[in-house]
Amino acid sequence: MRGACACAVVCALVALCAAESGSPRAALDEATRAAAERQLLALLGLPRKPSPPAPAPPVPKALRVLYDERGALPATAANTARSFHHTTTRLDDRFPHEHRFRLYFNVTGVPADEVARGADLTFHRADGATTAQRLLLYDVVRPGRRGRSEPILRLLDSVPLRPGAEAVRVDAVGAARRWLAEPSENHGLLVRVIEQNENGTDARLPHVRVRRRVNESVEQWHGLQPLLLLYTEDERARAARERGETILTRSKRGAARRGHRAHHRRKEAREICQRRPLFVDFADVGWSNWIVAPHGYDAYYCQGDCPFPLADHLNGTNHAIVQTLVNSVNPAAVPKACCVPTQLSSISMLYLDEQNNVVLKNYQDMMVMGCGCR
């Protein structure tokens, strides 16, 4: 199943690249091209191709750091990180003071098959914040009504604001799970900052940044405003994890490359089953406007003969060995074993979704690391 999914991804990418190449022999009709694009988008978990505005929103620094670390997400089992900023609503006017305010994050664009595995809300400390304070984060389970009822709040996290710290991170996964399960019940988060040493009175001195200043540019504020990072696991990754499949580690990737190079040096094996180069350029596919990084990647593919007898380096299964043996005796009875991927690896992608939120996703089975006869 893994090999079939990987081949489908590569085939769809090759088909789209061929359509954009302009070659008469490689060109696809519009219907075939659209079908290939739909297939690839479905495999990537996207309902349609995003159409971000120009210029595209900047990538949050936290997501860029995770991408540079090869998509190593902090939440267990997560394969996706989505970024959200506060969405302005008419309720904001009810919270004029910075020590008590409401934040609303629109997570309706998260696909229904994704399960929340973690959610971090990061605040930057305000200039001059030198006192010991505490930040309390609440999930607004039910909003209050003026003069009628008090809101129902559930405490999610309580963290100290230490003097000298540049940023503080609080855990919001309890609220995120409820929002994904009940989208209509997302009433936002209530944040309260109190003085640490004064019996919990509201903080009056500077604490964390929640509003843009008059003399502050949009670009400056983008890096300082509260940021929610939601870590999720999609259905495809969940199924692979439950089957016990794992993504190749960097050391295994290196070993695969070394083994491939050693095999490639054997001139007599040029026509034998092996990994071949295939670079996918997202600009050629027409996706460079919504895929932030990478600009392309080495997908590779498997091609070559599976001759009798199968050598050990061809990674043949017992069935492939038997099939090759029968083929050598009676070629009309059964075909030769096929050259297919036997080791696959993931890639990390930064892209813009339909709500123009920046998403980091680890896609499994996108890069061929080893080939064999099956």
Secondary structure, 3 states (H helix, E strand, C coil): CHHHHHHHHHHHHHHHHHHHHCCCCCCCCHHHHHHHHHHHHHHCCCCCCCCCCCCCCCCCHHHHHHHHCCCCCCCCCCCEEEEECCCCCHHHHHCCCCCEEEECCCCCCCCCCCEEEEEEEEEEECCCCCCCEEEEEEEEEECCECCCECCEEEEEEEEEECCCCCEEEEECHHHHHHHHHCHHHCCCEEEEEEECCCCCCECCCCCECCCCCCCCCHHHHHCCCCEEEEEEECHHHHHHHHCCCCCCCHHHHHHHHHHHHHHHCCHHHCCECEEECCEEEHHHHCCCCCEEECCEEECCEEECECCCCCCHHHCCCHHHHHHHHHHHHCCCCCCCCCEEEEEEEEEEEEEECCCCCEEEEEEEEEEEEEEEEC
